[in-house]
Amino acid sequence: MQPALVVDLDGTLIHTDMLHESALQLLREHPLQTLQIPGWLRRGKATLKERLAERTRLDPRTLPYNQPLIEWLKTQRAEGRTLVLCTASDQRIARQVADHLGIFDDVIASDGHDNLAGTRKAAALVERYGDRGFDYAGNSSTDLYVWRHARQAIVVDGSPKLADQAAAVTEVARVFPARPQGFNAWRRVLRMHQWMKNILLFVPLLAAHDLTNLHAWGLLAVAFASFSLCASSVYIANDLLDLESDRLHPRKRKRPFASGLVPAWKGVLLAPVLLGVSLTLAWQVGTPFLSWLLLYFSLTCVYSWRLKRLLLIDCLTLAMLYTLRIVAGAAAIGQSLSFWLLAFSIFLFLSLAFVKRYAELRLHRKGTGSLHGRGYHSDDAPIIQMMGIVAGYAAVLVLALYVNSDAIMAMYEHPKLVWGAVPVVLFWVSWVWMRAHRGEMHDDPVVFAIKDRTSLATGAIFALVLAMGTGVLGHMPW
């Protein structure tokens, strides 16, 4: 009969650490209670884990499991082996995971007094199974203490160096290689594709037709970098606080933090660094820009923490965040903003915010109840669609009124040509909503617009029409 197969939880059976997950969940749901963490930690890590487990809830169905390992464990169980889940996580969490999977015969875990990690875990296993009386699956250097007393080692998601270290103390029976992170993973962590939104900072300069102002272009380039890094820091914080909701989403569950590809603790460290660099750059641009950036950061934090879960308020907030980029761009170069630009922006971005929420509701339309982490029900999709289309057409109406105003005469050499922009925007708004209605819309309309050839062509035509109206392309008599 083969010896018991003992399996670690954090970083081995699941692609995450439950201590970090519990702390983040406490921060999201009971932020004031996080002030007690230092006191709990002074009484030992086992006490900290117990207190966190008591105050948070775990849905074991949503955790990012190591599926190749689980499939292998199932074959081992089918061959009659005894499977034991042994972890430094609190016993409440360990038992919930074991009950959910239904493949473990026993659970050994921290109990509020003993933190079952490293040498303590090794001692507990030797006491129960004897020296070399068990096989052990682990993922970190602390597991070397256990492998020294194990008959065989199963190295999971570890580096080649760790596998060599394990082989030096016992026989390595199997290696489950770690998933590569690489540039693509960090690109997704930073959501670099979302930086395209910050091109809105340049709108005031373009609207003022001051394209030869190299100083302004330089300031806006620095402002763009500042806004992008600030946005990335907020995206990271948002992903860390929204792990459970993301894991229930068909696409968002593949995000680096939700899938466990990138450990949560790296995001906790990276977010404030990005914010610090962002604020330093903003200071170089000027105090007015810095003030708007701080407002943007504060609003995005409140949105991530609470507003995104409020019916309609979430979409209005998103529209404001888009518009704030334009306002910040104007502040960076000392440019005043017109009523027309602000009115057009708020309606257009409100429409895009409704597109985003409608696309998410489309994915849940076959279900019932509320959308997880949001204030919407599955059957709210039709009314969200209606409000979004109305907001989009209101933006077109504002553009039409602007084209017919006295302001257009002073800004454009051929104002009648600018009328061509109205049907272009009208077409694009209709096109976006038609694609959303057919279920062909990415849950982020910005990502859709960047990849959609029709949207790119529409943008090029819009720019061409405005260039003709300003006379940039040469004198064209009407």
Secondary structure as the mmCIF struct_conf table of DSSP 4:
data_model
#
loop_
_struct_conf.conf_type_id
_struct_conf.id
_struct_conf.beg_label_comp_id
_struct_conf.beg_label_asym_id
_struct_conf.beg_label_seq_id
_struct_conf.end_label_comp_id
_struct_conf.end_label_asym_id
_struct_conf.end_label_seq_id
HELX_LH_PP_P HELX_LH_PP_P1 GLN A 2 PRO A 3
STRN STRN1 ALA A 4 VAL A 7
TURN_TY1_P TURN_TY1_P1 LEU A 9 LEU A 9
STRN STRN2 ASP A 10 ASP A 10
TURN_TY1_P TURN_TY1_P2 GLY A 11 LEU A 13
STRN STRN3 ILE A 14 ILE A 14
BEND BEND1 HIS A 15 THR A 16
HELX_RH_AL_P HELX_RH_AL_P1 MET A 18 GLU A 29
HELX_RH_3T_P HELX_RH_3T_P1 PRO A 31 GLN A 36
HELX_RH_AL_P HELX_RH_AL_P2 ILE A 37 ARG A 42
TURN_TY1_P TURN_TY1_P3 ARG A 43 ARG A 43
HELX_RH_AL_P HELX_RH_AL_P3 LYS A 45 ARG A 55
BEND BEND2 THR A 56 THR A 56
HELX_RH_3T_P HELX_RH_3T_P2 PRO A 60 THR A 62
BEND BEND3 LEU A 63 LEU A 63
STRN STRN4 TYR A 65 TYR A 65
HELX_RH_AL_P HELX_RH_AL_P4 GLN A 67 ALA A 78
TURN_TY1_P TURN_TY1_P4 GLU A 79 GLY A 80
STRN STRN5 LEU A 83 ASP A 90
HELX_RH_AL_P HELX_RH_AL_P5 GLN A 91 LEU A 101
BEND BEND4 ASP A 105 ASP A 105
STRN STRN6 ASP A 106 SER A 110
BEND BEND5 GLY A 112 HIS A 113
TURN_TY1_P TURN_TY1_P5 GLY A 118 GLY A 118
HELX_RH_AL_P HELX_RH_AL_P6 THR A 119 TYR A 129
TURN_TY1_P TURN_TY1_P6 ASP A 131 ARG A 132
STRN STRN7 PHE A 134 GLY A 138
BEND BEND6 SER A 140 SER A 140
HELX_RH_3T_P HELX_RH_3T_P3 SER A 141 ASP A 143
HELX_RH_AL_P HELX_RH_AL_P7 LEU A 144 TRP A 147
TURN_TY1_P TURN_TY1_P7 ARG A 148 HIS A 149
BEND BEND7 ARG A 151 ARG A 151
STRN STRN8 GLN A 152 VAL A 156
BEND BEND8 ASP A 157 ASP A 157
HELX_RH_AL_P HELX_RH_AL_P8 PRO A 160 VAL A 169
BEND BEND9 THR A 170 THR A 170
STRN STRN9 GLU A 171 PHE A 176
HELX_LH_PP_P HELX_LH_PP_P2 PRO A 177 PRO A 180
HELX_RH_AL_P HELX_RH_AL_P9 GLY A 182 LEU A 190
TURN_TY1_P TURN_TY1_P8 ARG A 191 ARG A 191
HELX_RH_3T_P HELX_RH_3T_P4 MET A 192 PHE A 202
HELX_RH_AL_P HELX_RH_AL_P10 VAL A 203 ALA A 207
TURN_TY1_P TURN_TY1_P9 ALA A 208 HIS A 209
TURN_TY1_P TURN_TY1_P10 LEU A 211 THR A 212
HELX_RH_AL_P HELX_RH_AL_P11 LEU A 214 LEU A 241
TURN_TY1_P TURN_TY1_P11 ASP A 242 ASP A 242
HELX_RH_AL_P HELX_RH_AL_P12 LEU A 243 ARG A 247
TURN_TY1_P TURN_TY1_P12 LEU A 248 LEU A 248
BEND BEND10 HIS A 249 HIS A 249
TURN_TY1_P TURN_TY1_P13 PRO A 250 ARG A 251
HELX_RH_3T_P HELX_RH_3T_P5 LYS A 252 LYS A 254
BEND BEND11 ARG A 255 ARG A 255
HELX_RH_AL_P HELX_RH_AL_P13 PRO A 256 SER A 259
TURN_TY1_P TURN_TY1_P14 GLY A 260 GLY A 260
BEND BEND12 LEU A 261 VAL A 262
HELX_RH_AL_P HELX_RH_AL_P14 ALA A 264 VAL A 285
HELX_RH_AL_P HELX_RH_AL_P15 THR A 287 TRP A 305
TURN_TY1_P TURN_TY1_P15 ARG A 306 ARG A 306
HELX_RH_3T_P HELX_RH_3T_P6 LEU A 307 ARG A 309
BEND BEND13 LEU A 310 LEU A 310
TURN_TY1_P TURN_TY1_P16 LEU A 311 LEU A 312
HELX_RH_AL_P HELX_RH_AL_P16 ILE A 313 ILE A 333
TURN_TY1_P TURN_TY1_P17 GLY A 334 GLY A 334
HELX_RH_AL_P HELX_RH_AL_P17 PHE A 339 LEU A 363
TURN_TY1_P TURN_TY1_P18 HIS A 364 LYS A 366
BEND BEND14 GLY A 367 GLY A 367
BEND BEND15 GLY A 369 GLY A 369
STRN STRN10 SER A 370 SER A 370
HELX_LH_PP_P HELX_LH_PP_P3 LEU A 371 LEU A 371
TURN_TY1_P TURN_TY1_P19 HIS A 372 GLY A 373
BEND BEND16 ARG A 374 GLY A 375
STRN STRN11 HIS A 377 HIS A 377
HELX_RH_3T_P HELX_RH_3T_P7 SER A 378 ASP A 380
HELX_RH_AL_P HELX_RH_AL_P18 ALA A 381 VAL A 403
TURN_TY1_P TURN_TY1_P20 ASN A 404 ASN A 404
BEND BEND17 SER A 405 SER A 405
TURN_TY1_P TURN_TY1_P21 ASP A 406 ASP A 406
HELX_RH_AL_P HELX_RH_AL_P19 ALA A 407 MET A 411
BEND BEND18 GLU A 413 HIS A 414
HELX_RH_3T_P HELX_RH_3T_P8 PRO A 415 GLY A 420
HELX_RH_AL_P HELX_RH_AL_P20 ALA A 421 HIS A 437
TURN_TY1_P TURN_TY1_P22 ARG A 438 GLY A 439
BEND BEND19 ASP A 443 ASP A 444
HELX_RH_AL_P HELX_RH_AL_P21 PRO A 445 LYS A 451
HELX_RH_AL_P HELX_RH_AL_P22 ARG A 453 THR A 470
TURN_TY1_P TURN_TY1_P23 GLY A 471 LEU A 473
#
